[in-house]
Amino acid sequence: MASELHEVIFMAKRERHKNLFLNYRNLSSFPVELLRDEGMQFLERLFMKRNSLTTLPENLAQKLPNLIELYLHSNNIAIIPQAIGNLVKLQSLDLSDNALQFICPEIGQLRSLRHLRLANNQLKFLPQELGDLGEMETLDVSMNLLRTLPERLHQCLSLQCLTADRNLLHYLPRQLCLLPDLNELSMAANCLTSLPLDLGRSMELQFVFVDNNAHLKGLPSYLYNKVIGCSGCGLAAQISDVKELCLTLGDVTVPLPSEVKAIGSETDRVLPLEELACRVLHAAHSWTSKDVRFLTPFLLPKSLLDVVRWPLGHCHRCSQPMFTIVYPKLFPLRETALAGVHKRGLEEYHQRSPELLRHLTDLHNSH
């Protein structure tokens, strides 16, 4: 193994490789061959996933000065040296699935960093210096022990995706509502009791996942026209590899939901047939509406068509659209324009659900 590793690094140095893959090599320390002499001045991407590293060398930036991507997922790294801040060209850093309890403030010196992943560590807090990462677009700190997020995080004006699932967070700093480019916010499975009232006011924010917060009693009204998370739609995490069933509508073939392909058990959540019907019609409408040949995709009353066109939310686990079972216990729909559309549509939907199911059956039988 050592001779093979030496050969790989020797070849990369001789041929001036920009990418070096050292995944799955059971390395317990950083290879000295990478740091010997002048190092690898030309290397841009280093992959060292699923090894047994416990720390990083202090002279990493000196020997790999042009590194732009560093992937250290699934090691045993407990300490990040202060010299990490000298990797001034670094754009992507993945330290997920390690043993980190502390992130040094020097990480705020990585002014070119765009993607930072710290999921599944043992972090109890994050340095305020994260707010200095003005170019950062993605931050994943899920599955840690965080009780708060840095107040200065709102200074990351380029942040588009913030994931903080499965922590101990009790609140969301209101300043984060001011992030101009934030598109996706995920804080599922925390200890949230409330959310800032102006969360969702930004037009950029389109996806908010706050499911599995047992004490969260309501959502800001601005979120009612966003894609919001839920407690799961019943789709099994593992789907058996069976032949996919489809529904054909003219020239368009729409896959049927996976739930109809499996036999449920006592532990499985079985979706109502009404919910499945809505999903199938929604998928069919999504396909047909993209084709100019389909001017009137369904012969349905407008109120029912509105229901299948606009889901109330999406499942955080599988991204399936949801129509009748979004946040059934967490909040009542308030009197907003969008909620009114769904309320009226769902009332008529439940009154005429046999007609909807019969329409779906006719479509299936006619093809």
FISE-323416 format. One record per residue (C-alpha): x, y, z; residue in three letters. Coordinates in pm, whole numbers, padded with zeros to 5 digits, always signed. Layout:
<lumnus>
XYZAla/...
</lumnus>
This chain:
<lumnus>
+00000+00000+00000Met/+00283+00243+00091Ala/+00468+00174-00235Ser/+00146+00226-00434Glu/+00080+00556-00257Leu/+00437+00668-00322His/+00397+00583-00691Glu/+00071+00775-00721Val/+00218+01090-00565Ile/+00542+01057-00762Phe/+00345+01032-01087Met/+00130+01332-00992Ala/+00438+01542-00922Lys/+00617+01440-01238Arg/+00317+01504-01462Glu/+00207+01813-01267Arg/-00144+01687-01199His/-00400+01943-01086Lys/-00621+01678-00922Asn/-00505+01413-00675Leu/-00730+01135-00545Phe/-00622+00971-00219Leu/-00960+00845-00098Asn/-01004+00513+00086Tyr/-00632+00459+00159Arg/-00652+00417+00537Asn/-00412+00706+00590Leu/-00359+00801+00955Ser/-00129+01094+00876Ser/-00077+01335+00592Phe/+00157+01182+00329Pro/+00504+01332+00366Val/+00558+01290-00008Glu/+00306+01570-00066Leu/+00504+01812+00152Leu/+00858+01718+00057Arg/+01083+01976-00110Asp/+00871+02240-00285Glu/+00551+02038-00239Gly/+00295+02041-00522Met/+00267+02403-00627Gln/+00037+02316-00920Phe/-00218+02104-00731Leu/-00570+02253-00725Glu/-00793+01973-00594Arg/-00706+01723-00322Leu/-00943+01438-00234Phe/-00868+01253+00092Met/-01210+01119+00190Lys/-01262+00820+00418Arg/-00919+00789+00568Asn/-00810+00807+00934Ser/-00648+01150+00946Leu/-00652+01324+01285Thr/-00505+01662+01193Thr/-00358+01867+00908Leu/+00002+01986+00867Pro/+00091+02342+00965Glu/+00273+02402+00635Asn/-00014+02286+00414Leu/-00062+02630+00254Ala/+00311+02667+00197Gln/+00337+02335+00012Lys/-00001+02347-00167Leu/-00046+02722-00225Pro/-00282+02693-00525Asn/-00532+02457-00365Leu/-00890+02557-00449Ile/-01077+02244-00332Glu/-00998+02028-00029Leu/-01217+01726+00052Tyr/-01157+01562+00392Leu/-01496+01402+00444His/-01509+01103+00685Ser/-01179+01115+00872Asn/-01102+01150+01244Asn/-00983+01510+01232Ile/-01019+01677+01570Ala/-00808+01990+01521Ile/-00775+02233+01232Ile/-00449+02431+01254Pro/-00457+02810+01250Gln/-00251+02797+00931Ala/-00566+02686+00745Ile/-00629+03058+00698Gly/-00328+03080+00465Asn/-00501+02880+00189Leu/-00608+03207+00032Val/-00726+03050-00296Lys/-00942+02782-00133Leu/-01301+02784-00262Gln/-01442+02455-00129Ser/-01366+02289+00206Leu/-01539+01969+00317Asp/-01475+01860+00676Leu/-01797+01665+00723Ser/-01802+01348+00932Asp/-01499+01416+01147Asn/-01440+01472+01520Ala/-01419+01852+01527Leu/-01514+02023+01852Gln/-01371+02362+01763Phe/-01320+02571+01449Ile/-01037+02825+01473Cys/-01119+03191+01399Pro/-00856+03191+01123Glu/-01108+03019+00897Ile/-01245+03369+00842Gly/-00930+03449+00643Gln/-01042+03220+00358Leu/-01190+03512+00166Arg/-01227+03307-00156Ser/-01424+03027+00014Leu/-01759+02954-00151Arg/-01859+02616-00001His/-01801+02510+00360Leu/-01928+02176+00490Arg/-01894+02093+00859Leu/-02178+01845+00900Ala/-02171+01557+01148Asn/-01904+01679+01388Asn/-01918+01771+01759Gln/-01926+02148+01725Leu/-02094+02339+02009Lys/-02040+02683+01858Phe/-01908+02850+01545Leu/-01662+03141+01529Pro/-01801+03485+01458Gln/-01530+03515+01192Glu/-01750+03309+00956Leu/-01916+03642+00891Gly/-01599+03753+00710Asp/-01655+03497+00433Leu/-01820+03734+00191Gly/-01802+03494-00103Glu/-01951+03193+00079Met/-02255+03049-00099Glu/-02308+02719+00087Thr/-02277+02646+00459Leu/-02369+02304+00601Asp/-02339+02266+00979Val/-02604+01997+01026Ser/-02570+01716+01282Met/-02366+01903+01542Asn/-02436+02032+01894Leu/-02500+02395+01808Leu/-02733+02599+02027Arg/-02688+02925+01838Thr/-02560+03050+01503Leu/-02305+03332+01477Pro/-02470+03674+01487Glu/-02230+03796+01218Arg/-02345+03528+00974Leu/-02576+03784+00817His/-02264+03954+00677Gln/-02218+03661+00433Cys/-02403+03847+00160Leu/-02341+03576-00102Ser/-02491+03295+00111Leu/-02750+03099-00088Gln/-02794+02773+00105Cys/-02777+02737+00484Leu/-02828+02390+00634Thr/-02834+02346+01011Ala/-03048+02034+01059Asp/-03024+01815+01370Arg/-02869+02057+01616Asn/-02997+02211+01941Leu/-03097+02548+01797Leu/-03370+02732+01986His/-03405+03030+01757Tyr/-03304+03171+01421Leu/-03120+03507+01434Pro/-03349+03764+01278Arg/-03056+03922+01094Gln/-03045+03616+00866Leu/-03372+03732+00714Cys/-03172+04017+00559Leu/-02947+03789+00352Leu/-03018+03907-00002Pro/-02929+03586-00191Asp/-03047+03319+00056Leu/-03252+03069-00145Asn/-03269+02765+00084Glu/-03282+02748+00464Leu/-03299+02412+00640Ser/-03327+02385+01020Met/-03513+02057+01057Ala/-03496+01854+01378Ala/-03390+02130+01617Asn/-03553+02287+01924Cys/-03712+02586+01751Leu/-04008+02743+01926Thr/-04067+03031+01685Ser/-03937+03191+01368Leu/-03878+03560+01285Pro/-04199+03711+01153Leu/-04025+03853+00848Asp/-03868+03521+00747Leu/-03962+03464+00384Gly/-04013+03829+00306Arg/-03720+03810+00065Ser/-03821+03705-00284Met/-03500+03502-00315Glu/-03585+03266-00028Leu/-03790+02984-00181Gln/-03718+02673+00028Phe/-03761+02657+00405Val/-03740+02328+00595Phe/-03825+02339+00965Val/-03995+02004+01013Asp/-03941+01793+01325Asn/-03928+02091+01559Asn/-04172+01964+01819Ala/-04230+02299+01990His/-04272+02510+01677Leu/-04633+02626+01688Lys/-04663+02844+01382Gly/-04502+02981+01069Leu/-04467+03341+00946Pro/-04729+03431+00688Ser/-04457+03512+00433Tyr/-04382+03140+00408Leu/-04722+03045+00273Tyr/-04611+03097-00086Asn/-04279+02917-00037Lys/-04180+02552-00056Val/-04190+02444+00307Ile/-04082+02119+00465Gly/-04301+01865+00635Cys/-04271+01567+00864Ser/-04233+01317+00583Gly/-04469+01200+00312Cys/-04460+00826+00380Gly/-04218+00735+00104Leu/-03981+00463+00219Ala/-03617+00564+00244Ala/-03516+00257+00043Gln/-03713+00187-00273Ile/-03690-00158-00422Ser/-03546-00178-00768Asp/-03856-00287-00956Val/-03994-00201-01295Lys/-04139+00148-01293Glu/-04511+00183-01358Leu/-04616+00477-01572Cys/-04927+00659-01683Leu/-04939+00759-02051Thr/-05119+01077-02153Leu/-05092+01115-02528Gly/-04723+01152-02606Asp/-04631+01212-02243Val/-04543+00932-01998Thr/-04564+01015-01629Val/-04413+00780-01365Pro/-04659+00671-01099Leu/-04568+00732-00734Pro/-04343+00466-00589Ser/-04594+00396-00312Glu/-04816+00201-00551Val/-04533-00041-00628Lys/-04480-00173-00277Ala/-04686-00368-00024Ile/-04721-00183+00303Gly/-04655-00324+00647Ser/-04758-00221+00996Glu/-04460+00012+01019Thr/-04516+00179+00682Asp/-04710+00501+00651Arg/-04971+00459+00380Val/-05072+00772+00194Leu/-05438+00847+00122Pro/-05540+00769-00232Leu/-05651+01130-00263Glu/-05296+01247-00197Glu/-05155+01003-00452Leu/-05408+01117-00711Ala/-05308+01479-00662Cys/-04941+01394-00705Arg/-04997+01203-01026Val/-05208+01480-01175Leu/-04954+01739-01059His/-04671+01549-01228Ala/-04877+01510-01545Ala/-04964+01879-01546His/-04598+01971-01500Ser/-04508+01769-01809Trp/-04795+01881-02031Thr/-04766+02250-01941Ser/-04418+02252-02095Lys/-04552+02136-02431Asp/-04738+02392-02641Val/-04941+02111-02799Arg/-05127+02071-02471Phe/-05337+02385-02436Leu/-05586+02236-02186Thr/-05406+01948-02015Pro/-05701+01834-01802Phe/-06077+01857-01821Leu/-06104+01948-01452Leu/-06290+02227-01274Pro/-06067+02529-01223Lys/-06072+02490-00845Ser/-05944+02132-00867Leu/-05688+02229-01128Leu/-05561+02499-00893Asp/-05513+02237-00620Val/-05300+02006-00834Val/-05101+02294-00982Arg/-04988+02443-00651Trp/-04872+02201-00380Pro/-04895+02318-00021Leu/-04536+02202+00034Gly/-04271+01942-00039His/-04137+01656+00166Cys/-03796+01728+00316His/-03696+01362+00279Arg/-03783+01292-00082Cys/-03891+01630-00232Ser/-04233+01490-00329Gln/-04505+01756-00362Pro/-04766+01742-00087Met/-05127+01853-00111Phe/-05327+01737+00190Thr/-05081+01650+00470Ile/-04840+01943+00510Val/-04797+02049+00874Tyr/-05127+01893+00982Pro/-05054+01960+01354Lys/-04823+02260+01359Leu/-05032+02548+01234Phe/-05368+02640+01083Pro/-05364+02815+00748Leu/-05417+03183+00809Arg/-05636+03404+00597Glu/-05388+03481+00322Thr/-05466+03492-00047Ala/-05279+03172-00121Leu/-05418+02992+00181Ala/-05765+03095+00070Gly/-05708+02939-00271Val/-05604+02612-00113His/-05880+02623+00145Lys/-06153+02671-00111Arg/-05991+02425-00351Gly/-05948+02157-00088Leu/-06307+02194+00034Glu/-06435+02134-00318Glu/-06168+01869-00367Tyr/-06293+01666-00071His/-06650+01707-00189Gln/-06562+01590-00539Arg/-06273+01353-00467Ser/-06464+01053-00612Pro/-06488+01246-00941Glu/-06115+01318-00933Leu/-06026+00956-00867Leu/-06264+00841-01136Arg/-06102+01084-01380His/-05760+00944-01295Leu/-05882+00588-01345Thr/-06037+00677-01681Asp/-05710+00830-01796Leu/-05523+00516-01698His/-05772+00279-01861Asn/-05788+00474-02186Ser/-05418+00426-02257His/
</lumnus>
